[in-house]
Amino acid sequence: MTDVGGQLSSARQQSVLAAALAGLWRFRQTPAMTYRPAYASLTLCIGLAMAPALTHAAADSYRYDPVHSQIVFSIDHDGFSRPLGRLHIASGWLRFDPDDWSRSATELDIDMTRVDMGDAAWNDAVCKPALLDCKTYPTAHFTSTSVERKDATHGVLHGVLNLHGISRPLDISFRVNRVGKTIYGLHTIAGFSATASLDRTAFGINGFPNAIGHDVAVWLELEGIRDSQNSTNDKEHP
């Protein structure tokens, strides 16, 4: 039985490995001259059985930490300034292989209903149908399609953003800040900083064209907690 990538399933790997080890033990009981070829073959079989598991283990899975993951955006206000707004990640996952970035991937949902412009009335105005229409489109969704590595710490995440009911390609330039244990040692964290830009009109957000600019600059600060540690009840602050 194999998984989507053609690799042996975990259960099948264990079965093959157990059979190989049992055979190896039997051959160890025979004279040296007769079991050496079979010993070599069994050793090769064990290596082949273990190879898929070792390959899969290289890419760790993470869940985004909604407390330490935030999205900030900026858009022109009639040429006077570029006010900042903030959005929150509702949920999402990240798979990251530090040795082979091409095997990495991510999906995340953005909570549009909690858009924060720094003023309650302004928040309500931005959520109305003329702009984000938060009631109809309460979330935005991003799915990666590939990861391009530029150097030791920088890359580009290629993907598709579904915003305001419309899907468009979006490239996100990012930097890997750090992957490691927190100061308290409770979690393993993968941390990234990223930037992107988009045209709001490409997503059908056309309201107030004479007062609000088209181009939106986006900054993302993201932290993912490794999946095996997401179930802990211990919380780390700050």
matplotlib code that plots the C-alpha trace (Angstrom):
import matplotlib.pyplot as plt

x = [0.0, 1.4, 0.7, 0.0, 3.7, 4.2, 5.9, 5.2, 2.6, 3.8, 2.1, 3.6, 7.1, 6.9, 5.7, 8.5, 11.1, 9.8, 10.0, 13.5, 14.7, 13.2, 14.9, 18.2, 18.1, 17.5, 20.4, 22.7, 22.2, 23.8, 27.5, 29.2, 30.0, 26.4, 24.6, 26.8, 25.1, 21.7, 22.8, 23.8, 20.5, 18.5, 20.6, 19.7, 16.0, 16.0, 17.6, 15.0, 12.2, 13.4, 14.2, 10.6, 10.2, 13.4, 12.4, 9.0, 10.6, 12.6, 9.6, 8.0, 4.3, 3.3, 0.1, 0.1, 0.1, -2.8, -1.3, 2.1, 1.0, -0.4, -1.0, -0.6, -1.6, -1.4, -3.3, -3.3, -5.8, -6.5, -2.7, -2.6, -1.2, -1.1, -3.0, -2.3, -4.8, -4.4, -5.8, -5.6, -5.0, -8.0, -6.3, -3.7, -0.9, 2.7, 5.0, 8.6, 11.7, 14.8, 17.0, 14.6, 12.3, 10.6, 8.9, 7.4, 3.8, 1.2, -2.5, -4.1, -7.4, -7.6, -10.4, -11.8, -14.5, -11.8, -10.2, -8.7, -8.2, -7.7, -11.3, -14.6, -16.5, -13.8, -13.7, -17.5, -17.1, -14.3, -16.5, -19.5, -20.4, -18.7, -15.3, -14.5, -18.2, -17.2, -20.7, -20.6, -16.9, -15.9, -12.6, -9.9, -7.9, -4.3, -2.9, 0.7, 1.5, 5.4, 8.3, 11.3, 14.5, 16.7, 19.5, 20.1, 17.2, 15.1, 12.6, 9.3, 6.1, 3.9, 0.2, -3.4, -5.3, -9.1, -10.3, -13.8, -14.9, -12.3, -9.1, -5.9, -2.2, -0.1, 3.6, 4.9, 8.5, 9.7, 12.6, 13.2, 13.9, 14.5, 13.5, 14.1, 13.0, 11.5, 13.4, 11.1, 11.7, 8.0, 7.6, 9.5, 8.7, 9.3, 9.2, 9.0, 8.7, 7.0, 5.8, 3.4, 1.4, -1.9, -4.4, -7.7, -9.7, -8.4, -10.5, -13.6, -13.1, -13.9, -15.5, -14.4, -12.0, -11.3, -10.4, -8.8, -5.8, -5.8, -2.4, -2.3, 1.0, 1.0, 3.4, 3.2, 4.8, 4.2, 5.0, 4.1, 4.1, 5.3, 2.3, 3.5, 3.5, 0.2, -1.8, 0.1, -1.8, 1.2, 1.2, 4.2, 4.0, 4.9]
y = [0.0, 3.4, 7.0, 9.7, 10.2, 6.5, 5.8, 2.9, 3.6, 3.7, 0.4, -1.3, 0.1, -1.5, -4.8, -4.9, -3.9, -6.6, -9.3, -8.3, -8.3, -11.8, -13.1, -11.5, -13.2, -16.6, -16.1, -15.2, -18.8, -20.3, -20.7, -17.4, -18.3, -19.1, -16.2, -13.3, -12.7, -13.0, -10.7, -8.1, -8.3, -8.1, -5.1, -3.4, -4.3, -2.7, 0.4, 0.6, 0.0, 2.8, 5.3, 6.6, 7.1, 9.1, 11.2, 12.0, 12.9, 15.7, 18.0, 19.1, 20.2, 23.3, 25.1, 28.9, 30.5, 33.1, 35.2, 35.7, 35.7, 38.9, 40.6, 44.3, 46.2, 49.7, 51.6, 55.1, 57.6, 60.3, 61.0, 62.3, 59.2, 55.4, 54.3, 50.9, 48.1, 44.7, 41.3, 38.0, 34.5, 32.3, 29.0, 27.4, 24.9, 25.0, 22.2, 23.2, 21.2, 23.3, 21.2, 21.1, 24.1, 22.8, 20.2, 23.0, 24.2, 26.2, 27.0, 29.7, 31.4, 35.1, 36.4, 39.5, 40.2, 41.3, 43.9, 46.6, 50.1, 51.6, 53.0, 51.2, 53.3, 52.9, 49.1, 49.0, 51.1, 48.9, 45.8, 47.1, 45.7, 48.6, 47.3, 44.0, 42.9, 40.9, 39.5, 37.8, 37.0, 36.5, 34.8, 35.0, 31.8, 31.4, 28.1, 27.8, 26.1, 26.1, 27.5, 29.1, 29.4, 32.5, 32.1, 30.7, 32.6, 34.2, 32.8, 33.3, 31.6, 31.2, 30.5, 31.5, 34.0, 33.8, 37.2, 38.7, 35.6, 35.9, 33.8, 35.3, 34.2, 35.9, 35.8, 36.3, 37.1, 35.8, 35.4, 32.5, 34.1, 31.1, 27.5, 26.2, 25.8, 28.8, 30.3, 28.2, 25.0, 24.1, 24.5, 24.3, 27.3, 28.2, 32.0, 34.0, 37.6, 38.2, 40.9, 41.0, 43.5, 43.2, 45.3, 45.4, 45.9, 42.6, 41.0, 43.1, 45.5, 48.7, 51.1, 54.7, 54.7, 58.5, 58.3, 54.9, 53.6, 50.4, 49.0, 47.3, 46.6, 43.7, 42.6, 39.2, 38.1, 34.4, 31.8, 28.1, 25.7, 22.2, 19.9, 17.3, 20.1, 21.8, 19.7, 20.9, 22.9, 24.9, 28.4, 30.6, 34.4, 36.7]
z = [0.0, -1.0, -0.3, -2.8, -3.6, -4.3, -1.0, 1.2, 3.9, 7.5, 8.3, 5.2, 6.0, 9.5, 8.0, 5.5, 8.1, 10.5, 7.9, 6.8, 10.4, 11.0, 7.8, 8.8, 12.2, 10.5, 8.2, 11.1, 12.3, 9.1, 8.3, 7.4, 3.8, 3.0, 4.6, 3.5, 0.1, 1.7, 4.6, 2.1, 0.2, 3.5, 4.5, 1.2, 1.7, 5.1, 3.7, 0.9, 3.4, 5.7, 3.0, 2.5, 6.3, 6.4, 3.4, 5.0, 8.4, 6.9, 6.5, 9.8, 10.0, 11.9, 12.8, 12.7, 16.1, 15.9, 18.7, 17.2, 13.5, 12.1, 8.8, 8.3, 5.2, 3.9, 1.2, -0.1, 1.3, -1.3, -1.5, 2.0, 3.7, 3.7, 6.8, 8.2, 9.0, 10.6, 9.9, 11.9, 10.8, 11.7, 11.0, 8.8, 8.5, 7.3, 6.1, 6.0, 5.1, 5.9, 3.6, 0.6, 0.4, -2.7, -0.5, 1.7, 1.5, 3.3, 3.5, 5.7, 6.4, 7.1, 9.3, 7.4, 9.9, 12.5, 10.2, 12.5, 11.2, 14.6, 14.8, 15.3, 12.8, 10.2, 10.8, 10.1, 6.9, 5.5, 6.2, 4.2, 0.7, -1.1, 0.2, 1.9, 2.3, 5.4, 5.9, 2.5, 2.4, 6.1, 5.2, 2.7, 1.8, 0.5, -0.9, -2.0, -5.3, -5.1, -3.1, -4.8, -2.8, -3.4, -0.9, 2.6, 4.2, 1.4, -0.9, -2.8, -2.0, -5.1, -4.6, -5.1, -2.9, -2.8, -1.6, -1.9, -3.8, -6.5, -6.9, -8.3, -8.3, -5.5, -4.9, -1.4, -0.7, 2.6, 5.0, 7.3, 10.6, 12.9, 13.4, 16.9, 20.5, 22.4, 25.4, 27.7, 25.7, 25.5, 21.7, 18.5, 16.4, 12.7, 12.2, 9.0, 7.8, 4.4, 2.0, -0.9, -2.9, -4.7, -6.7, -4.8, -8.0, -9.3, -6.5, -7.3, -4.4, -6.3, -3.9, -3.5, -6.5, -6.1, -2.4, -1.9, -3.9, -5.8, -4.7, -1.3, 0.4, 2.8, 5.5, 7.3, 10.5, 11.0, 13.6, 13.4, 16.3, 15.3, 15.2, 17.7, 20.3, 19.5, 22.0, 25.0, 27.6, 28.5, 27.2, 26.7, 27.2, 25.7]

ax = plt.figure().add_subplot(projection="3d")
ax.plot(x, y, z, "-o")
ax.set_aspect("equal")
plt.show()
